[in-house]
Amino acid sequence: MFDLKIINGMVLDGTGAPAVRTDVGIVGDRITALGDLGKAEALKSLDAEARMVCPGFIDTHSHSDAYLLIEPSATSKVYQGVTTEVIGNCGASAAPRLGEARMPSDWQTHTYPGSWRTQAEYRRLLEQVKPAVNVVSLIGHNVLRASVMGYTGRAAAPEELIAMERLLEQSLDEGGRGLSSGLIYPPGMYATTEEITALARVVKRKEGIYTSHMRSESSRLIEALEETIGVGRATGVRVQVSHLKTSGSGNWHLIDAALQTIERARTAGISVAADRYPYLSSCTELDVIFPDWATEGGRDAELARLREPATRARLRAELIGNRSERSWGSITIGSTSDENARFRGRPLEEVAESLGMEPVDAALFLIETDALMTSAFFQGMCEDNLWKILAQPWVMIGSDASLRAPRGPLSHDYPHPRAYGTFPKVLRAAMDGKTVPLAAAVMKMTSLPAGHFGLSARGEIRVGYGADITIFDPQSIRDEATYSDPHRLSAGISHVLVNGTPVLEEGQLTGQRSGQWL
């Protein structure tokens, strides 16, 4: 007897094969049968007539680390069909946090159900709150570096690198699956390639993966790709290029060279792949526009520079010199402090006009008064390049977003719509003929990431595999979140099972949370 059988659905098994009408039998947390199960006994039967039955989606690039502790239902992700989140990306993981290491500013504004410092302590706390989704945890390079040597802007001394290696090894032994870097953010931006390579060797010994938000996604994209691929070449570690893109219209022509660079590496036997979200604007902290020297030393040092007139004048002059006048028009304000809430969702140039300032001064005003908590959307990607990237057989889907919820503590900020819409947006695009066929799109969300991230018995609808399953209506599947109204759940996902347990039924959360630490 089955605990649950899913009947009459069209199954996309995650391998890229066409959909077939078949039934799925589940016992416990495993798929135990496929075929005609109409007459088989089951404690519960789910009729998926006119719907697609897929493996649960794997968000290969998530930032939900801390938020899973306060919203373990993972609402915005579950409504996209996500059953597994790969957290700890871009060098910013929730753990370890030793020495001077601190969490990103948006995480710092919340209260958590406990405290932690090590990866083991974070894992225990997360397992206590019982998230609805599975979790794959990466260890952030920025956190390792800050734990050992703070936010100083220099290369690591030999003894500091040894300390980072030991802390990384401990964190991997405590459940981490790899290392992530964020080489445009402090303090990771100060690291040498040799430092990253040494840490990647530790990851390789543990059979993990190295993911990277590279040093450049614009004019020096090819050089950044060569550095990232070089880490894989030198160590043999699996490599994931985070949110592959060509930022800035002056760099759109680099797309073919970038794809060829990755293809050459793959042909040479280097295990390198990438992820991407289906939007043309990125989102990160507004102070990412600052030069390296302005962010050295951590939060207090950065704010002190902003508040010192001569240093502020130097910073202002550099920002004007380094950015074209037109580039200020590509920035829209996202989350802010409550004091500046009236500016959320508004173009920076419009904010500047309302403040009676130049755009550069409005940016400095927001960053200072928000105490570095301003986020922003940066327009600058090409739609043709987006679809070209997504068409590559080695490109997976990643939201690059923390989970959110329309109600509760995670409903008060102003996120990028990718937090709510990434996966349905790709599915809709596939069915509308804008990108790869539907079966290939589902593969990018399931078996492709499961294989590259080393998740055994996941990512396919196959006997013996974990019963992570997403069911959607191909007619109604769509993203609803927009830049002007981001807190909107996606439509069309009717059921989500995580390890055989329904966490979403007929479009409603069940209250059950059955995620596992993978």
C-alpha positions in Angstrom: 0.0 0.0 0.0 1.2 3.5 -0.8 1.1 6.4 1.6 0.2 8.6 -1.4 -0.3 8.1 -5.1 -0.4 10.8 -7.7 -2.6 9.7 -10.7 -3.6 11.0 -14.1 -0.8 13.6 -14.3 1.7 14.3 -17.1 5.1 13.5 -15.6 8.2 15.4 -16.6 10.8 13.3 -14.9 13.6 15.9 -14.8 15.9 14.3 -17.3 14.7 16.4 -20.3 12.6 13.6 -21.6 9.1 14.5 -22.9 6.1 14.4 -20.6 4.4 11.0 -20.2 1.1 10.2 -18.6 1.9 7.9 -15.6 1.2 7.6 -11.9 3.6 8.0 -9.0 3.5 5.9 -5.9 5.1 7.2 -2.6 5.9 5.4 0.6 7.4 7.5 3.3 9.9 9.9 1.8 10.6 7.9 -1.3 9.1 7.3 -4.8 8.5 3.6 -4.8 6.5 3.0 -8.0 5.7 4.5 -11.5 3.1 3.2 -13.9 -0.6 2.6 -13.9 -1.5 2.7 -10.2 -5.2 3.4 -10.6 -6.2 0.2 -8.8 -3.5 0.3 -6.2 -4.3 0.9 -2.6 -3.2 4.1 -1.1 -3.9 6.0 2.1 -4.3 9.1 0.0 -4.8 9.7 -3.7 -4.0 13.0 -5.5 -5.6 13.5 -9.0 -3.3 15.5 -11.2 -5.5 15.5 -14.3 -4.4 18.3 -16.8 -1.4 19.1 -14.6 2.4 18.6 -14.9 4.1 16.5 -12.3 7.8 17.3 -11.9 10.6 16.7 -9.4 10.7 19.5 -6.8 12.7 22.5 -8.0 16.2 23.2 -6.7 17.0 26.9 -6.2 20.7 26.8 -6.9 21.4 30.3 -5.7 19.5 31.3 -2.6 20.2 33.7 0.3 17.5 32.4 2.7 20.1 31.3 5.4 18.8 33.5 8.2 15.3 34.0 7.0 14.6 30.2 7.2 14.9 30.6 10.9 12.1 33.1 11.2 9.9 32.0 8.3 10.5 28.3 8.0 7.4 27.8 5.8 9.6 29.3 3.0 6.4 30.8 1.6 7.7 32.7 -1.5 9.8 29.7 -2.5 7.2 26.9 -1.9 4.7 28.8 -4.1 7.3 28.6 -6.9 7.6 24.9 -6.5 11.0 25.0 -4.8 11.7 22.1 -2.5 15.5 22.6 -2.0 17.4 25.8 -1.4 21.2 26.1 -1.9 22.0 28.8 0.7 25.2 30.6 1.7 25.9 32.1 -1.7 28.0 35.2 -2.8 30.4 34.7 0.1 27.7 35.5 2.7 26.6 32.5 4.8 24.9 32.6 8.1 27.8 30.6 9.6 30.4 30.5 10.8 30.4 33.9 12.5 33.5 34.3 14.7 35.7 37.3 15.4 34.5 40.4 13.6 32.3 38.6 11.1 28.8 40.0 10.9 25.7 39.1 8.9 24.5 41.2 5.9 22.6 44.3 6.9 19.2 43.0 6.0 19.6 39.9 8.2 20.7 42.1 11.1 17.3 43.8 11.3 15.5 40.7 12.5 15.1 38.8 15.8 15.9 35.1 15.6 14.8 32.1 17.7 18.3 31.5 19.1 21.9 32.4 18.6 24.7 30.6 16.7 28.4 31.1 15.8 29.5 27.9 14.2 28.0 25.9 11.3 27.1 23.1 13.7 25.2 25.6 15.9 23.4 27.1 12.9 22.4 23.6 11.6 21.0 22.6 15.0 18.9 25.7 15.3 17.6 25.3 11.7 16.7 21.7 12.3 14.8 22.7 15.5 12.6 25.2 13.6 12.0 22.5 10.9 12.0 24.3 7.5 9.5 23.3 4.9 12.3 22.9 2.3 15.5 21.0 2.1 18.7 22.9 2.7 22.1 22.7 1.0 24.6 25.0 2.8 27.6 26.6 1.4 30.3 28.3 3.5 30.8 32.0 2.6 34.4 33.1 2.0 33.6 36.6 3.2 32.5 35.2 6.5 35.6 32.9 6.8 37.9 35.9 6.1 36.1 38.2 8.5 36.1 35.6 11.2 39.9 35.3 10.9 41.2 38.7 9.9 38.2 41.1 10.0 37.5 43.5 7.2 41.1 44.7 6.6 42.0 45.4 3.0 45.1 43.3 2.4 46.2 39.9 1.4 46.0 37.2 4.1 49.2 36.3 5.9 50.3 32.6 5.8 49.0 32.0 9.3 45.7 33.7 8.5 45.2 31.5 5.5 45.9 28.4 7.5 43.3 29.5 10.1 40.7 30.1 7.3 41.5 26.6 5.9 40.9 25.0 9.3 37.7 26.9 9.9 36.5 25.9 6.4 37.3 22.3 7.0 35.5 22.4 10.3 32.4 24.0 8.7 32.4 21.4 5.9 32.6 18.6 8.5 29.7 20.2 10.3 27.5 20.0 7.2 28.6 22.5 4.6 28.6 21.3 1.0 31.1 23.8 -0.5 32.6 27.3 -0.6 31.1 30.4 -2.1 32.9 33.7 -2.8 31.6 37.2 -3.3 34.6 39.0 -4.8 32.9 42.4 -5.3 32.0 42.6 -1.6 34.3 43.3 1.4 36.3 41.6 2.7 36.4 39.1 -0.1 37.3 41.7 -2.7 40.8 42.0 -1.0 41.6 38.3 -1.4 44.1 37.0 -4.0 43.4 34.3 -6.4 45.9 32.2 -4.5 43.8 32.5 -1.3 40.7 31.3 -3.1 42.6 28.4 -4.7 44.0 27.3 -1.3 40.5 27.2 0.2 39.1 25.4 -2.9 41.7 22.7 -2.3 40.1 22.0 1.0 36.7 21.8 -0.7 38.0 19.4 -3.3 39.2 17.1 -0.5 35.7 17.1 0.9 34.2 16.5 -2.6 32.3 19.8 -2.4 31.7 22.6 -4.9 33.0 26.2 -5.3 30.6 28.9 -6.4 31.5 32.4 -7.2 30.0 35.9 -7.5 33.0 36.9 -9.6 35.1 40.0 -9.5 33.4 41.5 -12.5 30.2 40.9 -14.5 30.8 43.8 -16.8 33.9 45.2 -18.5 36.3 42.6 -17.0 33.9 39.7 -17.3 36.3 37.5 -19.3 39.2 38.0 -16.9 36.9 37.2 -14.0 35.7 34.0 -15.8 39.3 33.0 -16.4 40.1 33.4 -12.7 37.1 31.4 -11.6 37.7 28.6 -14.1 41.4 28.7 -13.1 40.5 27.7 -9.6 38.8 24.6 -11.0 41.7 23.9 -13.2 44.2 24.2 -10.4 42.3 22.1 -7.8 39.8 19.9 -9.7 36.9 21.3 -7.7 33.5 21.6 -9.3 32.8 25.2 -10.2 29.6 27.2 -10.4 29.5 30.7 -11.9 26.9 32.6 -10.0 24.2 34.5 -11.9 26.1 34.6 -15.2 25.4 38.0 -16.9 26.9 40.8 -19.0 26.1 44.0 -17.1 26.0 47.4 -18.8 25.1 48.0 -22.5 28.8 48.6 -23.3 29.5 45.0 -22.3 26.7 43.1 -23.9 28.9 42.2 -26.8 31.0 40.0 -24.5 28.4 37.4 -24.3 29.7 35.1 -27.0 33.3 35.3 -25.7 32.0 34.5 -22.2 30.1 31.4 -23.3 33.0 30.3 -25.4 35.3 30.6 -22.5 33.1 28.3 -20.4 32.7 25.9 -23.2 36.4 25.6 -23.8 36.9 24.9 -20.1 34.2 22.2 -20.1 35.8 20.6 -23.2 39.1 20.6 -21.4 37.5 18.5 -18.6 36.9 21.3 -16.0 33.6 20.8 -14.3 32.1 24.3 -14.6 28.5 25.4 -14.9 26.4 28.4 -14.1 23.1 29.7 -12.8 20.9 32.6 -13.8 17.6 34.3 -12.9 15.1 35.5 -15.6 15.2 39.2 -15.0 17.1 42.1 -16.5 17.9 44.0 -13.3 20.2 42.9 -10.5 19.7 43.7 -6.8 22.2 44.3 -4.1 23.3 46.9 -1.5 23.5 50.4 -2.9 27.0 50.9 -1.5 28.3 48.3 -4.0 28.9 51.5 -6.2 31.7 52.5 -3.7 35.4 52.0 -4.5 37.2 49.4 -2.6 38.9 51.8 -0.2 35.6 53.2 1.0 34.4 49.9 2.4 37.6 48.7 4.0 37.4 48.0 7.7 33.7 47.1 8.0 30.5 48.9 8.7 31.6 51.4 11.3 34.7 52.4 9.3 32.5 52.9 6.2 30.0 55.0 8.0 32.8 57.1 9.5 34.1 57.9 6.1 30.7 59.0 4.9 30.4 61.4 7.9 33.8 62.9 7.5 33.4 65.9 5.1 36.8 65.7 3.3 36.5 61.9 2.8 32.9 62.2 1.7 34.0 64.8 -0.8 36.7 62.5 -2.1 34.2 59.6 -2.4 31.7 61.8 -4.2 34.3 62.9 -6.7 35.3 59.3 -7.4 31.7 58.2 -7.9 31.1 61.0 -10.4 34.4 60.2 -12.2 33.8 56.5 -12.3 30.1 56.5 -13.4 28.6 58.0 -16.5 25.8 60.5 -16.0 23.4 58.1 -17.7 24.3 55.3 -15.3 22.5 57.0 -12.4 19.3 56.5 -14.3 19.7 52.8 -14.2 19.3 52.6 -10.4 16.0 52.1 -8.6 15.8 52.0 -4.8 14.7 48.8 -3.1 14.6 48.3 0.6 15.4 51.1 3.0 15.0 52.0 6.7 11.6 53.0 7.8 12.8 56.6 7.8 13.3 56.5 4.0 10.4 54.1 3.2 8.8 56.7 0.9 11.7 56.2 -1.6 11.2 52.4 -2.0 10.5 51.4 -5.6 11.4 54.8 -7.0 14.2 55.6 -9.5 17.2 57.2 -7.8 16.9 60.2 -10.2 13.3 60.8 -8.9 14.5 60.5 -5.3 17.2 63.0 -6.0 14.7 65.4 -7.5 12.4 65.1 -4.5 15.4 65.8 -2.2 16.7 68.7 -4.2 20.0 66.9 -4.8 22.2 65.4 -7.5 21.8 61.6 -7.9 25.2 61.0 -6.4 24.3 63.0 -3.3 20.9 61.3 -3.0 22.8 57.9 -3.1 25.2 59.1 -0.4 22.2 60.4 1.7 20.4 57.2 1.6 23.4 55.0 2.3 24.3 57.2 5.3 20.8 57.6 6.8 19.9 54.0 6.2 23.2 53.0 7.9 24.2 50.9 4.9 20.9 49.1 4.7 19.8 50.5 1.3 19.3 48.0 -1.4 18.8 48.9 -5.1 17.9 47.4 -8.5 20.5 48.0 -11.2 19.1 47.9 -14.7 21.7 47.0 -17.3 21.2 43.5 -18.8 20.2 42.6 -22.3 17.1 40.4 -22.9 18.7 38.7 -25.9 21.7 37.7 -23.8 19.4 36.5 -21.0 17.7 34.0 -23.3 21.0 33.0 -24.8 22.5 32.3 -21.4 19.4 30.3 -20.3 19.6 28.2 -23.5 23.0 26.8 -22.5 22.7 23.2 -21.4 24.9 23.8 -18.4 23.0 26.8 -17.0 20.6 26.2 -14.1 18.0 28.4 -12.4 18.8 30.3 -9.3 16.7 33.1 -7.8 19.6 35.0 -6.1 17.0 35.9 -3.4 16.1 35.3 0.2 12.7 33.9 0.8 9.9 36.3 1.6 6.2 36.1 2.7 3.3 38.5 2.0 2.6 38.6 5.7 4.7 38.5 8.9 8.3 39.8 9.5 9.5 39.2 5.9 6.7 41.3 4.3 7.9 44.7 5.3 10.9 45.3 3.0 11.0 45.9 -0.8 12.6 42.8 -2.5 13.4 42.1 -6.1 10.5 40.3 -7.7 12.8 37.3 -8.3 12.1 36.4 -4.6 8.6 35.4 -5.6 8.6 34.8 -9.3 11.8 33.2 -10.7 10.8 29.6 -11.4 7.2 30.2 -12.7 8.6 33.0 -14.9 11.0 30.5 -16.5 8.3 27.9 -16.9 6.0 30.5 -18.5 8.7 31.6 -20.9 9.4 28.0 -21.9 5.7 27.4 -22.7 5.5 30.7 -24.6 8.5 29.7 -26.8 10.9 32.4 -25.4 13.5 29.9 -24.2 14.2 26.2 -24.1 11.3 23.7 -24.3 9.5 22.9 -21.1 11.2 19.6 -20.5 14.6 21.2 -20.7 13.5 24.1 -18.5 12.4 21.6 -15.8 15.7 19.8 -16.1 17.5 23.0 -15.4 15.6 23.2 -12.1 16.0 19.6 -11.1 18.4 16.9 -12.3 21.0 19.3 -13.7 21.6 21.1 -10.3 21.2 17.8 -8.4 24.1 16.3 -10.4 26.4 19.4 -10.3 25.9 20.0 -6.5 26.3 16.3 -5.7 22.7 15.6 -4.4 22.2 11.9 -4.6 18.8 10.4 -5.4 17.3 13.9 -6.0 16.2 15.8 -9.0 14.3 13.1 -10.9 11.0 11.3 -10.6 12.5 7.8 -10.4 11.9 4.8 -8.2 14.1 5.1 -5.1 14.5 8.8 -5.3 13.4 11.3 -2.7 9.8 12.3 -3.0 10.3 16.0 -3.7 7.5 16.7 -6.2 6.0 19.8 -7.7 2.7 19.9 -9.6 1.6 22.8 -11.7 -1.2 23.9 -14.1 0.5 24.7 -17.4 -2.4 27.1 -18.3 -2.2 29.2 -15.2 1.5 29.1 -14.2 3.0 32.6 -14.0 4.9 35.0 -11.9 2.9 37.8 -10.3 5.5 39.9 -8.5 6.7 43.1 -10.2 9.2 45.8 -9.4 6.3 48.1 -8.4 4.5 45.4 -6.4 7.0 42.7 -5.3 5.2 40.9 -2.5 3.0 38.8 -4.7 2.9 35.0 -4.7 3.2 33.2 -8.0 0.2 31.4 -9.5 -0.2 27.9 -10.9 1.7 25.7 -8.5 -1.0 23.5 -6.9 0.9 21.0 -4.9 4.4 20.7 -3.4 5.7 17.6 -1.6 8.9 17.7 0.3 10.2 14.2 1.3 6.8 12.8 0.6 4.9 15.3 2.8 2.5 17.8 1.3 3.6 21.3 2.2 1.3 22.9 -0.4 -2.1 21.4 -1.3 -4.5 23.0 -3.9 -2.5 26.2 -3.6 -2.6 26.5 0.2 0.1 25.9 2.7 -0.6 22.8 4.8 1.5 23.9 7.8 3.6 20.8 7.6 7.3 21.3 7.3 9.4 18.3 6.2 12.6 19.7 4.9 16.0 18.0 5.5 19.5 19.2 5.8 21.1 17.6 2.7 
